[in-house]
């Protein structure tokens, strides 16, 4: 059987790292994009779409679907716009994944995600997790990193400050606080690919240490 991967968010920080790995490991990779990834590869099919129409896409049976979509409230411009990118779009993609048999869904969430949180960002992430877990998808892998570290194409000054602070505090974050350590984007991408290729069914959540362990398994 042809091994197929689908990714939304391939031009982002983690998505670009994922795409590199997917092209090495799958027979065919479909990337839903609004702008080109800039990649030319025999196994890559770029589908330029309006993400408001993600709810109409077809997902191949047994495909591994990677959702690396995400923004910030500041970048989005409003809570409503943020919710559209970080909740509506991933949920639509997950629903289409659920419509195809034998699929697996990889989702980037956030440490602290909780549908009951008073923090709008964390509440949105938690609500998305709940919605995705409830869908009839064979395997759902949810990743909860803290601040992501990597070479972003877009400027996020506030996030850069957070990265500096998180890196400085990293050695002090021990025990249950380790999950708040900064997460390198290539490590998260490797963990997602490892998880997708585990022959398991169910719902799984990964924090800092679980992400590191999964990433190490790709070496």
PyMOL CGO cylinders between C-alpha atoms (Angstrom):
from pymol import cmd
from pymol.cgo import CYLINDER

trace = [
    CYLINDER, 0.00, 0.00, 0.00, 1.22, 3.49, -0.84, 0.3, 1, 1, 1, 1, 1, 1,
    CYLINDER, 1.22, 3.49, -0.84, 2.22, 5.41, 2.28, 0.3, 1, 1, 1, 1, 1, 1,
    CYLINDER, 2.22, 5.41, 2.28, 0.65, 8.86, 2.12, 0.3, 1, 1, 1, 1, 1, 1,
    CYLINDER, 0.65, 8.86, 2.12, 1.01, 11.94, 4.31, 0.3, 1, 1, 1, 1, 1, 1,
    CYLINDER, 1.01, 11.94, 4.31, -1.06, 15.11, 4.35, 0.3, 1, 1, 1, 1, 1, 1,
    CYLINDER, -1.06, 15.11, 4.35, 0.11, 18.31, 5.99, 0.3, 1, 1, 1, 1, 1, 1,
    CYLINDER, 0.11, 18.31, 5.99, -1.50, 21.69, 6.65, 0.3, 1, 1, 1, 1, 1, 1,
    CYLINDER, -1.50, 21.69, 6.65, 0.85, 24.44, 7.77, 0.3, 1, 1, 1, 1, 1, 1,
    CYLINDER, 0.85, 24.44, 7.77, 3.92, 23.30, 5.82, 0.3, 1, 1, 1, 1, 1, 1,
    CYLINDER, 3.92, 23.30, 5.82, 5.27, 26.84, 5.49, 0.3, 1, 1, 1, 1, 1, 1,
    CYLINDER, 5.27, 26.84, 5.49, 5.37, 27.42, 9.24, 0.3, 1, 1, 1, 1, 1, 1,
    CYLINDER, 5.37, 27.42, 9.24, 8.17, 26.84, 11.75, 0.3, 1, 1, 1, 1, 1, 1,
    CYLINDER, 8.17, 26.84, 11.75, 7.36, 23.22, 12.64, 0.3, 1, 1, 1, 1, 1, 1,
    CYLINDER, 7.36, 23.22, 12.64, 5.54, 22.47, 9.40, 0.3, 1, 1, 1, 1, 1, 1,
    CYLINDER, 5.54, 22.47, 9.40, 8.61, 23.15, 7.28, 0.3, 1, 1, 1, 1, 1, 1,
    CYLINDER, 8.61, 23.15, 7.28, 10.65, 20.80, 9.47, 0.3, 1, 1, 1, 1, 1, 1,
    CYLINDER, 10.65, 20.80, 9.47, 7.92, 18.16, 9.19, 0.3, 1, 1, 1, 1, 1, 1,
    CYLINDER, 7.92, 18.16, 9.19, 7.80, 18.47, 5.43, 0.3, 1, 1, 1, 1, 1, 1,
    CYLINDER, 7.80, 18.47, 5.43, 11.51, 17.68, 5.13, 0.3, 1, 1, 1, 1, 1, 1,
    CYLINDER, 11.51, 17.68, 5.13, 11.00, 14.47, 7.09, 0.3, 1, 1, 1, 1, 1, 1,
    CYLINDER, 11.00, 14.47, 7.09, 7.80, 13.48, 5.31, 0.3, 1, 1, 1, 1, 1, 1,
    CYLINDER, 7.80, 13.48, 5.31, 9.41, 13.67, 1.89, 0.3, 1, 1, 1, 1, 1, 1,
    CYLINDER, 9.41, 13.67, 1.89, 12.03, 11.19, 3.06, 0.3, 1, 1, 1, 1, 1, 1,
    CYLINDER, 12.03, 11.19, 3.06, 9.57, 8.74, 4.62, 0.3, 1, 1, 1, 1, 1, 1,
    CYLINDER, 9.57, 8.74, 4.62, 6.38, 8.68, 2.53, 0.3, 1, 1, 1, 1, 1, 1,
    CYLINDER, 6.38, 8.68, 2.53, 5.59, 7.69, -1.03, 0.3, 1, 1, 1, 1, 1, 1,
    CYLINDER, 5.59, 7.69, -1.03, 3.38, 10.76, -1.52, 0.3, 1, 1, 1, 1, 1, 1,
    CYLINDER, 3.38, 10.76, -1.52, 2.95, 14.00, 0.45, 0.3, 1, 1, 1, 1, 1, 1,
    CYLINDER, 2.95, 14.00, 0.45, 0.07, 16.44, -0.07, 0.3, 1, 1, 1, 1, 1, 1,
    CYLINDER, 0.07, 16.44, -0.07, 0.53, 19.91, 1.39, 0.3, 1, 1, 1, 1, 1, 1,
    CYLINDER, 0.53, 19.91, 1.39, -2.47, 22.21, 1.76, 0.3, 1, 1, 1, 1, 1, 1,
    CYLINDER, -2.47, 22.21, 1.76, -1.02, 25.70, 1.43, 0.3, 1, 1, 1, 1, 1, 1,
    CYLINDER, -1.02, 25.70, 1.43, -2.00, 29.31, 0.84, 0.3, 1, 1, 1, 1, 1, 1,
    CYLINDER, -2.00, 29.31, 0.84, 1.45, 30.14, -0.48, 0.3, 1, 1, 1, 1, 1, 1,
    CYLINDER, 1.45, 30.14, -0.48, 4.07, 27.87, -2.02, 0.3, 1, 1, 1, 1, 1, 1,
    CYLINDER, 4.07, 27.87, -2.02, 6.51, 26.01, 0.19, 0.3, 1, 1, 1, 1, 1, 1,
    CYLINDER, 6.51, 26.01, 0.19, 9.22, 26.77, -2.35, 0.3, 1, 1, 1, 1, 1, 1,
    CYLINDER, 9.22, 26.77, -2.35, 9.99, 23.07, -2.55, 0.3, 1, 1, 1, 1, 1, 1,
    CYLINDER, 9.99, 23.07, -2.55, 10.14, 20.98, -5.71, 0.3, 1, 1, 1, 1, 1, 1,
    CYLINDER, 10.14, 20.98, -5.71, 10.04, 17.26, -5.11, 0.3, 1, 1, 1, 1, 1, 1,
    CYLINDER, 10.04, 17.26, -5.11, 8.71, 14.28, -7.05, 0.3, 1, 1, 1, 1, 1, 1,
    CYLINDER, 8.71, 14.28, -7.05, 6.70, 13.10, -4.03, 0.3, 1, 1, 1, 1, 1, 1,
    CYLINDER, 6.70, 13.10, -4.03, 5.22, 16.51, -3.17, 0.3, 1, 1, 1, 1, 1, 1,
    CYLINDER, 5.22, 16.51, -3.17, 1.82, 17.76, -4.32, 0.3, 1, 1, 1, 1, 1, 1,
    CYLINDER, 1.82, 17.76, -4.32, 1.00, 21.32, -3.28, 0.3, 1, 1, 1, 1, 1, 1,
    CYLINDER, 1.00, 21.32, -3.28, -2.69, 22.14, -3.18, 0.3, 1, 1, 1, 1, 1, 1,
    CYLINDER, -2.69, 22.14, -3.18, -3.27, 25.88, -2.98, 0.3, 1, 1, 1, 1, 1, 1,
    CYLINDER, -3.27, 25.88, -2.98, -6.56, 26.42, -1.20, 0.3, 1, 1, 1, 1, 1, 1,
    CYLINDER, -6.56, 26.42, -1.20, -8.57, 28.90, 0.79, 0.3, 1, 1, 1, 1, 1, 1,
    CYLINDER, -8.57, 28.90, 0.79, -8.32, 27.44, 4.29, 0.3, 1, 1, 1, 1, 1, 1,
    CYLINDER, -8.32, 27.44, 4.29, -11.94, 28.38, 4.87, 0.3, 1, 1, 1, 1, 1, 1,
    CYLINDER, -11.94, 28.38, 4.87, -12.61, 25.44, 2.53, 0.3, 1, 1, 1, 1, 1, 1,
    CYLINDER, -12.61, 25.44, 2.53, -10.58, 22.87, 4.50, 0.3, 1, 1, 1, 1, 1, 1,
    CYLINDER, -10.58, 22.87, 4.50, -13.87, 21.26, 5.37, 0.3, 1, 1, 1, 1, 1, 1,
    CYLINDER, -13.87, 21.26, 5.37, -14.28, 20.17, 1.74, 0.3, 1, 1, 1, 1, 1, 1,
    CYLINDER, -14.28, 20.17, 1.74, -10.92, 18.47, 1.11, 0.3, 1, 1, 1, 1, 1, 1,
    CYLINDER, -10.92, 18.47, 1.11, -10.56, 14.75, 0.55, 0.3, 1, 1, 1, 1, 1, 1,
    CYLINDER, -10.56, 14.75, 0.55, -8.17, 12.75, 2.73, 0.3, 1, 1, 1, 1, 1, 1,
    CYLINDER, -8.17, 12.75, 2.73, -6.87, 9.43, 1.35, 0.3, 1, 1, 1, 1, 1, 1,
    CYLINDER, -6.87, 9.43, 1.35, -7.67, 6.27, 3.32, 0.3, 1, 1, 1, 1, 1, 1,
    CYLINDER, -7.67, 6.27, 3.32, -4.93, 5.31, 5.83, 0.3, 1, 1, 1, 1, 1, 1,
    CYLINDER, -4.93, 5.31, 5.83, -3.21, 8.67, 5.41, 0.3, 1, 1, 1, 1, 1, 1,
    CYLINDER, -3.21, 8.67, 5.41, -1.16, 10.25, 8.17, 0.3, 1, 1, 1, 1, 1, 1,
    CYLINDER, -1.16, 10.25, 8.17, -2.40, 13.82, 8.61, 0.3, 1, 1, 1, 1, 1, 1,
    CYLINDER, -2.40, 13.82, 8.61, -0.16, 16.46, 10.19, 0.3, 1, 1, 1, 1, 1, 1,
    CYLINDER, -0.16, 16.46, 10.19, -1.79, 19.65, 11.46, 0.3, 1, 1, 1, 1, 1, 1,
    CYLINDER, -1.79, 19.65, 11.46, 0.88, 22.27, 12.17, 0.3, 1, 1, 1, 1, 1, 1,
    CYLINDER, 0.88, 22.27, 12.17, -1.38, 25.29, 11.82, 0.3, 1, 1, 1, 1, 1, 1,
    CYLINDER, -1.38, 25.29, 11.82, -1.10, 28.03, 14.39, 0.3, 1, 1, 1, 1, 1, 1,
    CYLINDER, -1.10, 28.03, 14.39, -0.73, 31.75, 14.99, 0.3, 1, 1, 1, 1, 1, 1,
    CYLINDER, -0.73, 31.75, 14.99, -0.81, 34.24, 17.84, 0.3, 1, 1, 1, 1, 1, 1,
    CYLINDER, -0.81, 34.24, 17.84, -3.60, 36.61, 18.81, 0.3, 1, 1, 1, 1, 1, 1,
    CYLINDER, -3.60, 36.61, 18.81, -1.34, 39.55, 18.01, 0.3, 1, 1, 1, 1, 1, 1,
    CYLINDER, -1.34, 39.55, 18.01, -0.44, 38.21, 14.57, 0.3, 1, 1, 1, 1, 1, 1,
    CYLINDER, -0.44, 38.21, 14.57, -4.04, 37.29, 13.82, 0.3, 1, 1, 1, 1, 1, 1,
    CYLINDER, -4.04, 37.29, 13.82, -5.27, 40.73, 14.83, 0.3, 1, 1, 1, 1, 1, 1,
    CYLINDER, -5.27, 40.73, 14.83, -8.16, 39.64, 17.05, 0.3, 1, 1, 1, 1, 1, 1,
    CYLINDER, -8.16, 39.64, 17.05, -9.40, 36.77, 19.18, 0.3, 1, 1, 1, 1, 1, 1,
    CYLINDER, -9.40, 36.77, 19.18, -11.93, 35.94, 16.49, 0.3, 1, 1, 1, 1, 1, 1,
    CYLINDER, -11.93, 35.94, 16.49, -9.25, 35.69, 13.79, 0.3, 1, 1, 1, 1, 1, 1,
    CYLINDER, -9.25, 35.69, 13.79, -7.02, 33.65, 16.10, 0.3, 1, 1, 1, 1, 1, 1,
    CYLINDER, -7.02, 33.65, 16.10, -9.89, 31.24, 16.82, 0.3, 1, 1, 1, 1, 1, 1,
    CYLINDER, -9.89, 31.24, 16.82, -10.41, 30.80, 13.10, 0.3, 1, 1, 1, 1, 1, 1,
    CYLINDER, -10.41, 30.80, 13.10, -6.80, 29.68, 12.55, 0.3, 1, 1, 1, 1, 1, 1,
    CYLINDER, -6.80, 29.68, 12.55, -6.19, 27.74, 15.76, 0.3, 1, 1, 1, 1, 1, 1,
    CYLINDER, -6.19, 27.74, 15.76, -9.59, 26.10, 16.21, 0.3, 1, 1, 1, 1, 1, 1,
    CYLINDER, -9.59, 26.10, 16.21, -11.78, 26.18, 13.12, 0.3, 1, 1, 1, 1, 1, 1,
    CYLINDER, -11.78, 26.18, 13.12, -9.17, 25.19, 10.55, 0.3, 1, 1, 1, 1, 1, 1,
    CYLINDER, -9.17, 25.19, 10.55, -7.64, 22.29, 12.55, 0.3, 1, 1, 1, 1, 1, 1,
    CYLINDER, -7.64, 22.29, 12.55, -11.11, 21.04, 13.47, 0.3, 1, 1, 1, 1, 1, 1,
    CYLINDER, -11.11, 21.04, 13.47, -12.20, 21.06, 9.82, 0.3, 1, 1, 1, 1, 1, 1,
    CYLINDER, -12.20, 21.06, 9.82, -9.08, 19.13, 8.84, 0.3, 1, 1, 1, 1, 1, 1,
    CYLINDER, -9.08, 19.13, 8.84, -9.65, 16.62, 11.65, 0.3, 1, 1, 1, 1, 1, 1,
    CYLINDER, -9.65, 16.62, 11.65, -13.26, 16.11, 10.58, 0.3, 1, 1, 1, 1, 1, 1,
    CYLINDER, -13.26, 16.11, 10.58, -12.15, 15.36, 7.03, 0.3, 1, 1, 1, 1, 1, 1,
    CYLINDER, -12.15, 15.36, 7.03, -9.53, 12.98, 8.43, 0.3, 1, 1, 1, 1, 1, 1,
    CYLINDER, -9.53, 12.98, 8.43, -12.25, 11.19, 10.39, 0.3, 1, 1, 1, 1, 1, 1,
    CYLINDER, -12.25, 11.19, 10.39, -14.24, 10.72, 7.17, 0.3, 1, 1, 1, 1, 1, 1,
    CYLINDER, -14.24, 10.72, 7.17, -11.48, 8.51, 5.72, 0.3, 1, 1, 1, 1, 1, 1,
    CYLINDER, -11.48, 8.51, 5.72, -10.84, 5.01, 7.12, 0.3, 1, 1, 1, 1, 1, 1,
    CYLINDER, -10.84, 5.01, 7.12, -7.63, 4.00, 8.87, 0.3, 1, 1, 1, 1, 1, 1,
    CYLINDER, -7.63, 4.00, 8.87, -6.22, 7.51, 9.27, 0.3, 1, 1, 1, 1, 1, 1,
    CYLINDER, -6.22, 7.51, 9.27, -3.94, 9.00, 11.93, 0.3, 1, 1, 1, 1, 1, 1,
    CYLINDER, -3.94, 9.00, 11.93, -3.97, 12.64, 13.05, 0.3, 1, 1, 1, 1, 1, 1,
    CYLINDER, -3.97, 12.64, 13.05, -1.03, 14.59, 14.52, 0.3, 1, 1, 1, 1, 1, 1,
    CYLINDER, -1.03, 14.59, 14.52, -1.90, 17.90, 16.21, 0.3, 1, 1, 1, 1, 1, 1,
    CYLINDER, -1.90, 17.90, 16.21, 0.28, 20.60, 17.75, 0.3, 1, 1, 1, 1, 1, 1,
    CYLINDER, 0.28, 20.60, 17.75, -1.41, 22.04, 20.81, 0.3, 1, 1, 1, 1, 1, 1,
    CYLINDER, -1.41, 22.04, 20.81, 0.18, 23.80, 23.79, 0.3, 1, 1, 1, 1, 1, 1,
    CYLINDER, 0.18, 23.80, 23.79, 1.40, 23.03, 27.27, 0.3, 1, 1, 1, 1, 1, 1,
    CYLINDER, 1.40, 23.03, 27.27, -1.39, 24.03, 29.65, 0.3, 1, 1, 1, 1, 1, 1,
    CYLINDER, -1.39, 24.03, 29.65, -4.17, 23.47, 27.11, 0.3, 1, 1, 1, 1, 1, 1,
    CYLINDER, -4.17, 23.47, 27.11, -7.46, 23.18, 28.98, 0.3, 1, 1, 1, 1, 1, 1,
    CYLINDER, -7.46, 23.18, 28.98, -11.01, 23.79, 27.82, 0.3, 1, 1, 1, 1, 1, 1,
    CYLINDER, -11.01, 23.79, 27.82, -11.80, 25.20, 31.27, 0.3, 1, 1, 1, 1, 1, 1,
    CYLINDER, -11.80, 25.20, 31.27, -8.91, 27.67, 31.35, 0.3, 1, 1, 1, 1, 1, 1,
    CYLINDER, -8.91, 27.67, 31.35, -9.59, 31.36, 31.92, 0.3, 1, 1, 1, 1, 1, 1,
    CYLINDER, -9.59, 31.36, 31.92, -6.81, 32.12, 29.43, 0.3, 1, 1, 1, 1, 1, 1,
    CYLINDER, -6.81, 32.12, 29.43, -8.33, 32.50, 25.95, 0.3, 1, 1, 1, 1, 1, 1,
    CYLINDER, -8.33, 32.50, 25.95, -5.33, 30.96, 24.17, 0.3, 1, 1, 1, 1, 1, 1,
    CYLINDER, -5.33, 30.96, 24.17, -5.15, 27.89, 26.41, 0.3, 1, 1, 1, 1, 1, 1,
    CYLINDER, -5.15, 27.89, 26.41, -8.93, 27.50, 26.44, 0.3, 1, 1, 1, 1, 1, 1,
    CYLINDER, -8.93, 27.50, 26.44, -9.03, 27.52, 22.64, 0.3, 1, 1, 1, 1, 1, 1,
    CYLINDER, -9.03, 27.52, 22.64, -6.31, 24.87, 22.49, 0.3, 1, 1, 1, 1, 1, 1,
    CYLINDER, -6.31, 24.87, 22.49, -8.12, 22.74, 25.07, 0.3, 1, 1, 1, 1, 1, 1,
    CYLINDER, -8.12, 22.74, 25.07, -11.44, 23.00, 23.25, 0.3, 1, 1, 1, 1, 1, 1,
    CYLINDER, -11.44, 23.00, 23.25, -9.74, 21.92, 20.03, 0.3, 1, 1, 1, 1, 1, 1,
    CYLINDER, -9.74, 21.92, 20.03, -8.15, 18.93, 21.73, 0.3, 1, 1, 1, 1, 1, 1,
    CYLINDER, -8.15, 18.93, 21.73, -11.53, 17.84, 23.09, 0.3, 1, 1, 1, 1, 1, 1,
    CYLINDER, -11.53, 17.84, 23.09, -13.16, 18.21, 19.67, 0.3, 1, 1, 1, 1, 1, 1,
    CYLINDER, -13.16, 18.21, 19.67, -10.47, 16.22, 17.89, 0.3, 1, 1, 1, 1, 1, 1,
    CYLINDER, -10.47, 16.22, 17.89, -10.33, 13.44, 20.48, 0.3, 1, 1, 1, 1, 1, 1,
    CYLINDER, -10.33, 13.44, 20.48, -14.09, 12.91, 20.09, 0.3, 1, 1, 1, 1, 1, 1,
    CYLINDER, -14.09, 12.91, 20.09, -13.81, 12.17, 16.36, 0.3, 1, 1, 1, 1, 1, 1,
    CYLINDER, -13.81, 12.17, 16.36, -13.69, 8.59, 15.03, 0.3, 1, 1, 1, 1, 1, 1,
    CYLINDER, -13.69, 8.59, 15.03, -10.04, 8.69, 13.96, 0.3, 1, 1, 1, 1, 1, 1,
    CYLINDER, -10.04, 8.69, 13.96, -7.97, 5.53, 14.50, 0.3, 1, 1, 1, 1, 1, 1,
    CYLINDER, -7.97, 5.53, 14.50, -5.07, 7.35, 16.19, 0.3, 1, 1, 1, 1, 1, 1,
    CYLINDER, -5.07, 7.35, 16.19, -4.81, 10.91, 17.49, 0.3, 1, 1, 1, 1, 1, 1,
    CYLINDER, -4.81, 10.91, 17.49, -1.43, 12.17, 18.70, 0.3, 1, 1, 1, 1, 1, 1,
    CYLINDER, -1.43, 12.17, 18.70, -1.50, 15.55, 20.49, 0.3, 1, 1, 1, 1, 1, 1,
    CYLINDER, -1.50, 15.55, 20.49, 1.72, 17.42, 21.19, 0.3, 1, 1, 1, 1, 1, 1,
    CYLINDER, 1.72, 17.42, 21.19, 1.89, 20.02, 23.96, 0.3, 1, 1, 1, 1, 1, 1,
    CYLINDER, 1.89, 20.02, 23.96, 5.17, 21.93, 23.62, 0.3, 1, 1, 1, 1, 1, 1,
    CYLINDER, 5.17, 21.93, 23.62, 6.02, 25.12, 25.47, 0.3, 1, 1, 1, 1, 1, 1,
    CYLINDER, 6.02, 25.12, 25.47, 7.74, 27.95, 23.58, 0.3, 1, 1, 1, 1, 1, 1,
    CYLINDER, 7.74, 27.95, 23.58, 8.94, 26.78, 20.16, 0.3, 1, 1, 1, 1, 1, 1,
    CYLINDER, 8.94, 26.78, 20.16, 12.51, 27.56, 19.16, 0.3, 1, 1, 1, 1, 1, 1,
    CYLINDER, 12.51, 27.56, 19.16, 13.63, 27.89, 15.56, 0.3, 1, 1, 1, 1, 1, 1,
    CYLINDER, 13.63, 27.89, 15.56, 14.23, 30.17, 12.60, 0.3, 1, 1, 1, 1, 1, 1,
    CYLINDER, 14.23, 30.17, 12.60, 10.89, 31.83, 11.92, 0.3, 1, 1, 1, 1, 1, 1,
    CYLINDER, 10.89, 31.83, 11.92, 10.24, 33.64, 8.65, 0.3, 1, 1, 1, 1, 1, 1,
    CYLINDER, 10.24, 33.64, 8.65, 7.83, 36.00, 10.41, 0.3, 1, 1, 1, 1, 1, 1,
    CYLINDER, 7.83, 36.00, 10.41, 8.79, 38.39, 13.16, 0.3, 1, 1, 1, 1, 1, 1,
    CYLINDER, 8.79, 38.39, 13.16, 7.27, 37.77, 16.61, 0.3, 1, 1, 1, 1, 1, 1,
    CYLINDER, 7.27, 37.77, 16.61, 9.05, 40.17, 19.01, 0.3, 1, 1, 1, 1, 1, 1,
    CYLINDER, 9.05, 40.17, 19.01, 7.01, 39.13, 22.05, 0.3, 1, 1, 1, 1, 1, 1,
    CYLINDER, 7.01, 39.13, 22.05, 7.69, 35.48, 21.38, 0.3, 1, 1, 1, 1, 1, 1,
    CYLINDER, 7.69, 35.48, 21.38, 11.42, 36.16, 20.98, 0.3, 1, 1, 1, 1, 1, 1,
    CYLINDER, 11.42, 36.16, 20.98, 11.47, 37.63, 24.48, 0.3, 1, 1, 1, 1, 1, 1,
    CYLINDER, 11.47, 37.63, 24.48, 9.64, 34.57, 25.76, 0.3, 1, 1, 1, 1, 1, 1,
    CYLINDER, 9.64, 34.57, 25.76, 12.21, 32.29, 24.11, 0.3, 1, 1, 1, 1, 1, 1,
    CYLINDER, 12.21, 32.29, 24.11, 15.12, 34.11, 25.74, 0.3, 1, 1, 1, 1, 1, 1,
    CYLINDER, 15.12, 34.11, 25.74, 13.47, 33.91, 29.16, 0.3, 1, 1, 1, 1, 1, 1,
    CYLINDER, 13.47, 33.91, 29.16, 12.45, 30.27, 28.73, 0.3, 1, 1, 1, 1, 1, 1,
    CYLINDER, 12.45, 30.27, 28.73, 15.94, 29.25, 27.59, 0.3, 1, 1, 1, 1, 1, 1,
    CYLINDER, 15.94, 29.25, 27.59, 17.49, 31.02, 30.57, 0.3, 1, 1, 1, 1, 1, 1,
    CYLINDER, 17.49, 31.02, 30.57, 15.12, 29.32, 32.97, 0.3, 1, 1, 1, 1, 1, 1,
    CYLINDER, 15.12, 29.32, 32.97, 15.37, 25.91, 31.29, 0.3, 1, 1, 1, 1, 1, 1,
    CYLINDER, 15.37, 25.91, 31.29, 17.97, 24.37, 33.64, 0.3, 1, 1, 1, 1, 1, 1,
    CYLINDER, 17.97, 24.37, 33.64, 15.85, 25.46, 36.62, 0.3, 1, 1, 1, 1, 1, 1,
    CYLINDER, 15.85, 25.46, 36.62, 12.70, 23.79, 35.31, 0.3, 1, 1, 1, 1, 1, 1,
    CYLINDER, 12.70, 23.79, 35.31, 12.88, 20.40, 36.97, 0.3, 1, 1, 1, 1, 1, 1,
    CYLINDER, 12.88, 20.40, 36.97, 10.42, 17.64, 37.78, 0.3, 1, 1, 1, 1, 1, 1,
    CYLINDER, 10.42, 17.64, 37.78, 6.87, 18.52, 36.81, 0.3, 1, 1, 1, 1, 1, 1,
    CYLINDER, 6.87, 18.52, 36.81, 8.12, 21.89, 35.50, 0.3, 1, 1, 1, 1, 1, 1,
    CYLINDER, 8.12, 21.89, 35.50, 10.24, 20.29, 32.77, 0.3, 1, 1, 1, 1, 1, 1,
    CYLINDER, 10.24, 20.29, 32.77, 7.27, 20.40, 30.41, 0.3, 1, 1, 1, 1, 1, 1,
    CYLINDER, 7.27, 20.40, 30.41, 7.67, 24.20, 30.27, 0.3, 1, 1, 1, 1, 1, 1,
    CYLINDER, 7.67, 24.20, 30.27, 11.17, 24.02, 28.76, 0.3, 1, 1, 1, 1, 1, 1,
    CYLINDER, 11.17, 24.02, 28.76, 11.62, 25.50, 25.28, 0.3, 1, 1, 1, 1, 1, 1,
    CYLINDER, 11.62, 25.50, 25.28, 11.13, 23.02, 22.44, 0.3, 1, 1, 1, 1, 1, 1,
    CYLINDER, 11.13, 23.02, 22.44, 13.29, 23.09, 19.26, 0.3, 1, 1, 1, 1, 1, 1,
    CYLINDER, 13.29, 23.09, 19.26, 11.08, 22.86, 16.18, 0.3, 1, 1, 1, 1, 1, 1,
    CYLINDER, 11.08, 22.86, 16.18, 13.14, 20.06, 14.53, 0.3, 1, 1, 1, 1, 1, 1,
    CYLINDER, 13.14, 20.06, 14.53, 12.75, 17.92, 17.66, 0.3, 1, 1, 1, 1, 1, 1,
    CYLINDER, 12.75, 17.92, 17.66, 8.98, 18.37, 17.70, 0.3, 1, 1, 1, 1, 1, 1,
    CYLINDER, 8.98, 18.37, 17.70, 8.75, 17.55, 13.99, 0.3, 1, 1, 1, 1, 1, 1,
    CYLINDER, 8.75, 17.55, 13.99, 10.76, 14.35, 14.47, 0.3, 1, 1, 1, 1, 1, 1,
    CYLINDER, 10.76, 14.35, 14.47, 8.54, 13.31, 17.37, 0.3, 1, 1, 1, 1, 1, 1,
    CYLINDER, 8.54, 13.31, 17.37, 5.41, 13.82, 15.28, 0.3, 1, 1, 1, 1, 1, 1,
    CYLINDER, 5.41, 13.82, 15.28, 6.72, 11.61, 12.49, 0.3, 1, 1, 1, 1, 1, 1,
    CYLINDER, 6.72, 11.61, 12.49, 7.76, 8.90, 14.95, 0.3, 1, 1, 1, 1, 1, 1,
    CYLINDER, 7.76, 8.90, 14.95, 4.34, 8.92, 16.60, 0.3, 1, 1, 1, 1, 1, 1,
    CYLINDER, 4.34, 8.92, 16.60, 2.52, 8.78, 13.27, 0.3, 1, 1, 1, 1, 1, 1,
    CYLINDER, 2.52, 8.78, 13.27, 4.43, 5.66, 12.29, 0.3, 1, 1, 1, 1, 1, 1,
    CYLINDER, 4.43, 5.66, 12.29, 3.74, 3.75, 15.49, 0.3, 1, 1, 1, 1, 1, 1,
    CYLINDER, 3.74, 3.75, 15.49, 1.22, 1.01, 14.84, 0.3, 1, 1, 1, 1, 1, 1,
    CYLINDER, 1.22, 1.01, 14.84, -1.14, 1.96, 17.66, 0.3, 1, 1, 1, 1, 1, 1,
    CYLINDER, -1.14, 1.96, 17.66, -4.72, 3.12, 18.01, 0.3, 1, 1, 1, 1, 1, 1,
    CYLINDER, -4.72, 3.12, 18.01, -6.12, 5.55, 20.55, 0.3, 1, 1, 1, 1, 1, 1,
    CYLINDER, -6.12, 5.55, 20.55, -5.50, 9.04, 21.89, 0.3, 1, 1, 1, 1, 1, 1,
    CYLINDER, -5.50, 9.04, 21.89, -2.04, 10.08, 23.06, 0.3, 1, 1, 1, 1, 1, 1,
    CYLINDER, -2.04, 10.08, 23.06, -0.64, 13.27, 24.60, 0.3, 1, 1, 1, 1, 1, 1,
    CYLINDER, -0.64, 13.27, 24.60, 3.02, 14.26, 24.55, 0.3, 1, 1, 1, 1, 1, 1,
    CYLINDER, 3.02, 14.26, 24.55, 4.75, 16.79, 26.79, 0.3, 1, 1, 1, 1, 1, 1,
    CYLINDER, 4.75, 16.79, 26.79, 8.42, 17.78, 26.81, 0.3, 1, 1, 1, 1, 1, 1,
    CYLINDER, 8.42, 17.78, 26.81, 9.98, 14.47, 27.89, 0.3, 1, 1, 1, 1, 1, 1,
    CYLINDER, 9.98, 14.47, 27.89, 7.64, 12.34, 25.76, 0.3, 1, 1, 1, 1, 1, 1,
    CYLINDER, 7.64, 12.34, 25.76, 8.45, 14.54, 22.76, 0.3, 1, 1, 1, 1, 1, 1,
    CYLINDER, 8.45, 14.54, 22.76, 12.20, 14.13, 23.34, 0.3, 1, 1, 1, 1, 1, 1,
    CYLINDER, 12.20, 14.13, 23.34, 11.84, 10.35, 23.68, 0.3, 1, 1, 1, 1, 1, 1,
    CYLINDER, 11.84, 10.35, 23.68, 9.81, 10.09, 20.48, 0.3, 1, 1, 1, 1, 1, 1,
    CYLINDER, 9.81, 10.09, 20.48, 12.28, 12.28, 18.59, 0.3, 1, 1, 1, 1, 1, 1,
    CYLINDER, 12.28, 12.28, 18.59, 15.20, 10.14, 19.78, 0.3, 1, 1, 1, 1, 1, 1,
    CYLINDER, 15.20, 10.14, 19.78, 13.49, 7.09, 18.28, 0.3, 1, 1, 1, 1, 1, 1,
    CYLINDER, 13.49, 7.09, 18.28, 13.98, 8.51, 14.77, 0.3, 1, 1, 1, 1, 1, 1,
    CYLINDER, 13.98, 8.51, 14.77, 17.79, 8.52, 15.08, 0.3, 1, 1, 1, 1, 1, 1,
]
cmd.load_cgo(trace, "trace")
